[in-house]
Amino acid sequence: MSPLAKILRESIAQDGPMPLDTFMAVALGHSRHGYYMTRDPFGAAGDFVTAPEISQMFGELIGLWAAETWARLGAPPRILLVELGPGRGTLMSDALRAARVSNAFCAALEVHLVETSPVLTQAQKSALAQAAVPVHWHTSLESLPEGPAIFLANEFFDALPVRHYVKTPEGWRQRLVGLNAQGALAFGLASETEPRLDAQAPDGSVLELSPAAQLIASQIATRVAGGESAALVIDYGYVASGFGETLQALKQHRPVDPLSEPGQVDLTAHVDFSSLARAAHAAGADVLGPVTQGEFLTRLGIAQRAEALKRKATPEQAQALDVARARLVSDRFSAGGSQASVAGMGTLFKALAIVPRGTPVLPGFAGGDGS
């Protein structure tokens, strides 16, 4: 039993079952035993791999996107480049290197990282130790300074807690985490139905919501709506809201029971991009996209960047660049040799921009406002 499982079992035994989103928040963010508080989960030795860890091309293209977006926002003399959940700092390090093509952008730039994990904060400080621009750390959006900002959120929203509601003959009931007869963590349903939910669906249907994601999207959009700011969200998820559950747990790159080892496994859910768009619109901002990650990176020039890097690469490095690009933009890719193709990130991952109303199309997006 993990240390956090013992704490959760004692809490439930004393206070009763807890909503799923409360369980997720504790499992991921407990001050001593939370998943993100105690480890570096990235890479082959961790539990999952993100796009910045796959190739430098990803972060470089995001850096160029930020520089061009700053120019299209009117080139404010001071701009905050804010990353939510910056991982090891790999994306920001690559982005800042690429952004040096615009001296004016770099001169206006301040980097602000929003991070709650002490382990990852140290990794970020190491990665950005030689940064040529000021770098500041925050544990929440609320402590960010005022002023124009470009927000980056790559695989951030998928780690925010979700709530599940299950349709029963009596109505919608919230999914809870309680204890079974043996005293182990187990899923159950609230005894009372939710009077505010009246969606029509067959019994057994699951409605997955993330109030935490909607709140943060609204906070960002409120700031963006004031002008001279924008946000870029890249994550795996779906375009249209619907019924179904997407909660998953990973340990060493393999699916596991979400209740098996709280604090020791990664918990995520697919992002509802239409929900983020609705929150942005309600706050007075527009959105561009979502488009697939494959479309977004292709429009930003990942093929051309790969060819430029290959000109100075060994044959082995060139092959690795081809594999990395395919993994980032394709539905399926092959690492070469006799290996069968495996799932890529190209379609599952989406990109969405939150922009002030009336903003022309930004790099990577075909144009138009989406919801």
C-alpha positions in Angstrom: 0.0 0.0 0.0 1.3 3.4 -0.9 1.7 6.0 1.9 -1.0 8.1 0.3 -3.4 5.2 0.1 -3.2 4.8 3.8 -3.9 8.5 4.4 -6.9 8.4 1.9 -8.3 5.2 3.5 -8.2 6.8 6.9 -9.8 10.0 5.7 -12.6 8.1 3.9 -13.2 5.9 7.0 -13.6 9.0 9.1 -15.4 11.5 6.7 -17.0 9.3 4.1 -16.4 8.9 0.4 -14.9 11.7 -1.6 -15.7 13.0 -5.2 -13.4 11.7 -7.9 -12.0 15.2 -8.5 -11.0 15.5 -4.9 -9.3 12.1 -5.0 -7.4 13.2 -8.1 -6.3 16.5 -6.6 -4.9 14.7 -3.5 -3.3 11.9 -5.5 -1.5 14.3 -7.8 -0.9 17.2 -5.5 -0.6 16.1 -1.8 2.2 18.1 -0.3 4.2 15.1 0.9 3.0 12.1 -1.2 1.4 13.6 -4.3 2.5 12.2 -7.6 3.9 15.4 -9.0 5.4 16.5 -5.7 7.8 13.6 -5.4 9.2 12.7 -8.8 10.3 13.5 -12.3 7.7 11.5 -14.3 9.0 12.2 -17.7 11.0 10.1 -20.2 11.8 6.5 -20.7 12.7 6.0 -17.0 9.4 7.7 -15.9 5.8 7.0 -16.7 5.2 9.0 -19.9 6.9 11.0 -22.7 5.7 14.5 -23.8 6.4 16.2 -27.1 9.2 18.5 -25.9 11.1 15.3 -24.8 10.6 13.7 -28.2 12.4 16.4 -30.2 13.8 19.9 -29.8 11.8 20.8 -32.9 8.6 21.0 -30.9 9.9 23.6 -28.5 11.7 25.5 -31.2 8.5 25.9 -33.2 6.6 27.0 -30.2 9.3 29.6 -29.5 8.9 30.9 -33.1 5.1 30.9 -32.7 5.4 33.0 -29.6 7.7 35.5 -31.3 5.4 35.9 -34.3 2.3 36.1 -32.1 3.9 38.9 -30.0 4.5 40.8 -33.3 0.9 40.3 -34.4 -0.4 41.5 -31.0 1.3 44.8 -31.6 4.8 44.0 -30.2 4.2 45.4 -26.7 7.4 46.6 -25.1 7.1 44.1 -22.3 5.6 40.7 -22.6 5.3 37.8 -20.1 5.9 34.3 -21.6 4.0 32.1 -19.2 4.2 28.3 -19.2 1.7 26.3 -17.2 3.1 23.0 -16.0 6.6 23.4 -17.6 7.8 19.8 -17.0 11.6 19.7 -16.9 11.9 23.1 -18.6 12.7 21.4 -22.0 10.1 23.2 -24.0 10.9 26.6 -22.6 14.7 26.1 -23.1 14.2 25.1 -26.8 11.6 27.9 -27.3 14.0 30.6 -26.0 16.8 29.3 -28.2 14.7 29.6 -31.3 13.2 33.0 -30.2 16.7 34.5 -30.5 15.9 35.1 -34.1 13.9 38.1 -32.9 16.1 40.4 -30.9 13.2 42.7 -30.2 11.0 39.9 -28.9 13.8 38.7 -26.5 14.4 42.3 -25.3 10.7 42.5 -24.3 10.6 39.1 -22.8 10.1 37.9 -19.2 9.6 34.2 -18.5 7.2 33.1 -15.8 6.7 29.4 -15.0 3.7 28.2 -13.1 4.7 25.0 -11.2 3.7 23.4 -8.0 6.2 20.5 -7.9 9.5 21.2 -6.0 11.2 18.4 -7.9 10.3 19.7 -11.3 11.1 23.3 -10.2 14.6 22.3 -9.6 14.8 20.6 -13.0 13.5 23.7 -14.6 16.0 25.9 -12.8 18.8 23.7 -14.1 17.5 23.7 -17.7 17.1 27.5 -17.7 20.2 28.4 -15.7 21.8 30.0 -18.8 18.7 31.7 -20.1 19.4 35.2 -21.4 16.1 36.6 -20.1 14.6 36.9 -16.6 12.9 33.7 -15.3 10.4 33.7 -12.4 8.5 30.9 -10.7 4.9 30.9 -9.4 2.7 28.2 -7.8 -0.5 29.7 -9.2 -1.8 32.1 -11.9 -2.9 34.6 -9.2 0.7 35.6 -8.5 1.6 36.5 -12.0 2.3 40.2 -12.6 0.0 42.3 -14.7 0.6 43.1 -18.3 0.5 41.6 -21.8 1.2 37.8 -21.7 1.5 34.8 -24.0 0.4 31.6 -22.2 1.7 28.2 -23.1 0.0 25.0 -21.8 1.4 21.8 -23.3 -0.1 18.7 -21.7 -1.3 20.8 -18.7 -5.1 20.6 -18.8 -5.1 16.7 -19.1 -3.7 16.6 -15.5 -6.4 18.6 -14.0 -9.1 16.7 -11.9 -12.3 15.6 -13.5 -15.7 14.8 -12.0 -17.8 11.8 -13.2 -21.6 11.7 -13.2 -23.3 8.4 -13.9 -26.9 8.2 -15.3 -29.2 6.0 -13.2 -32.9 5.3 -13.5 -33.4 8.0 -10.8 -31.1 10.6 -12.4 -27.4 11.6 -12.5 -25.3 10.5 -9.5 -21.8 11.7 -8.9 -19.0 9.1 -8.8 -17.3 8.8 -5.5 -14.2 7.1 -4.1 -14.9 5.1 -1.0 -14.0 1.8 0.6 -15.2 -1.7 -0.2 -16.0 -4.5 2.3 -12.2 -5.3 2.5 -11.4 -1.7 3.3 -9.7 -1.0 -0.1 -10.3 2.0 -2.2 -13.3 1.5 -4.6 -15.6 3.5 -6.8 -19.2 4.1 -5.8 -22.0 6.5 -6.5 -23.6 9.3 -4.3 -26.9 8.4 -2.7 -28.5 11.7 -3.9 -29.0 12.6 -7.5 -27.8 15.9 -9.1 -30.8 18.2 -9.6 -28.9 20.6 -11.9 -28.1 17.8 -14.4 -30.9 17.0 -16.8 -29.0 15.8 -19.9 -30.8 13.0 -21.6 -28.8 9.8 -22.0 -29.2 6.0 -21.5 -28.7 4.6 -18.0 -25.1 3.8 -17.4 -23.8 6.8 -19.4 -21.0 8.8 -17.9 -20.7 12.6 -18.0 -17.1 13.7 -17.5 -16.6 17.4 -16.5 -13.6 19.4 -15.3 -14.5 22.5 -13.4 -10.8 23.0 -12.7 -10.0 23.2 -16.4 -12.9 25.5 -17.1 -11.8 27.8 -14.3 -8.3 28.1 -15.5 -9.4 28.6 -19.1 -11.7 31.4 -17.9 -8.9 33.1 -15.9 -6.6 33.0 -18.9 -9.3 34.2 -21.3 -10.3 37.0 -19.0 -6.7 38.3 -19.2 -6.5 37.7 -22.9 -9.7 39.6 -23.6 -8.0 42.7 -22.3 -5.8 42.8 -25.4 -2.1 42.3 -26.3 -2.2 38.7 -24.9 -2.8 35.2 -26.2 -2.7 31.6 -25.1 -1.7 28.3 -26.8 -3.1 25.0 -25.5 -1.8 21.7 -26.8 -3.1 18.5 -25.3 -4.7 15.2 -26.2 -8.5 15.3 -26.2 -11.7 15.7 -28.2 -13.4 18.5 -30.1 -17.0 17.9 -29.3 -18.5 17.4 -25.8 -20.3 14.1 -25.3 -20.8 11.2 -22.9 -18.0 8.8 -21.9 -15.2 8.6 -19.4 -11.5 9.0 -20.3 -9.8 8.8 -16.9 -6.6 6.8 -17.1 -3.6 5.9 -15.0 -0.1 5.1 -16.1 2.9 3.6 -14.4 6.1 3.0 -16.4 4.2 3.7 -19.6 1.6 1.0 -18.9 -2.1 1.4 -18.0 -2.9 0.6 -14.3 -6.0 0.8 -12.0 -6.5 4.5 -11.1 -7.1 3.5 -7.5 -4.2 1.0 -7.2 -1.4 3.2 -5.9 -2.5 6.8 -5.3 0.5 9.1 -5.4 2.6 6.5 -7.3 0.8 6.6 -10.7 -0.1 9.3 -13.2 -3.7 10.2 -13.5 -5.0 12.1 -16.5 -8.2 12.6 -18.6 -8.7 13.7 -22.2 -9.3 17.4 -22.6 -12.7 18.6 -23.7 -11.6 21.4 -26.1 -15.2 22.6 -26.7 -15.5 23.2 -23.0 -12.3 25.3 -23.0 -13.7 27.2 -26.0 -17.0 27.9 -24.2 -15.1 29.2 -21.1 -13.0 31.4 -23.3 -16.0 32.9 -25.1 -17.9 33.4 -21.9 -14.9 35.4 -20.6 -14.9 37.7 -23.7 -12.2 36.1 -25.8 -12.1 34.4 -29.1 -10.6 31.0 -30.0 -8.7 29.7 -33.0 -9.0 26.0 -33.7 -8.8 23.5 -32.4 -6.7 21.9 -35.1 -4.7 18.7 -34.9 -1.2 18.8 -33.6 -0.1 17.4 -36.9 -1.7 20.2 -38.8 -0.4 22.8 -36.4 3.2 21.7 -36.5 3.2 21.1 -40.3 1.9 24.7 -40.8 4.7 26.0 -38.5 7.3 24.3 -40.7 8.4 21.2 -38.9 9.3 19.4 -42.1 11.6 22.3 -43.1 13.1 22.4 -39.6 13.8 18.7 -39.7 15.6 19.0 -43.1 17.7 21.9 -41.8 18.8 19.8 -38.8 19.5 16.8 -40.9 22.0 18.7 -43.0 24.3 18.7 -40.0 23.4 15.3 -38.7 24.9 11.8 -38.9 22.8 9.2 -40.7 21.7 7.8 -37.3 20.7 11.3 -36.1 18.9 12.0 -39.4 16.8 8.8 -39.0 16.0 9.8 -35.4 14.8 13.2 -36.6 12.5 11.5 -39.2 11.1 9.2 -36.5 10.5 12.1 -34.1 8.8 14.2 -36.7 6.6 11.3 -37.7 5.7 10.7 -34.1 4.7 14.3 -33.5 2.6 14.8 -36.7 1.3 11.3 -37.8 -1.4 9.0 -36.6 1.0 6.1 -36.7 4.7 5.9 -37.1 7.5 3.4 -37.4 10.8 3.5 -35.6 12.3 1.6 -38.5 13.6 -1.9 -38.8 11.2 -4.8 -38.3 9.1 -2.9 -35.7 5.4 -2.5 -36.4 4.0 1.0 -36.5 2.6 2.4 -33.3 0.3 5.3 -32.5 1.5 8.8 -33.0 0.4 12.1 -31.6 -0.7 13.8 -34.8 -4.5 13.5 -34.6 -5.1 12.7 -30.9 -3.4 15.9 -29.8 -5.0 19.2 -30.6 -3.9 22.8 -30.6 -6.2 25.7 -29.6 -5.4 29.4 -29.3 -7.2 31.9 -27.1 -7.0 35.4 -28.5 -8.6 38.9 -28.1 -11.8 39.4 -30.1 -11.0 40.4 -33.7 -7.5 39.0 -33.7 -6.4 37.9 -37.2 -5.4 34.3 -37.7 -2.2 33.3 -35.9 0.6 30.9 -37.2 -0.5 27.3 -37.3 -4.2 28.0 -37.6 -6.1 28.0 -40.8 -8.4 30.9 -39.8 -11.7 31.5 -38.2 -13.1 31.3 -34.8 -14.1 27.8 -33.5 -16.0 26.5 -30.5 
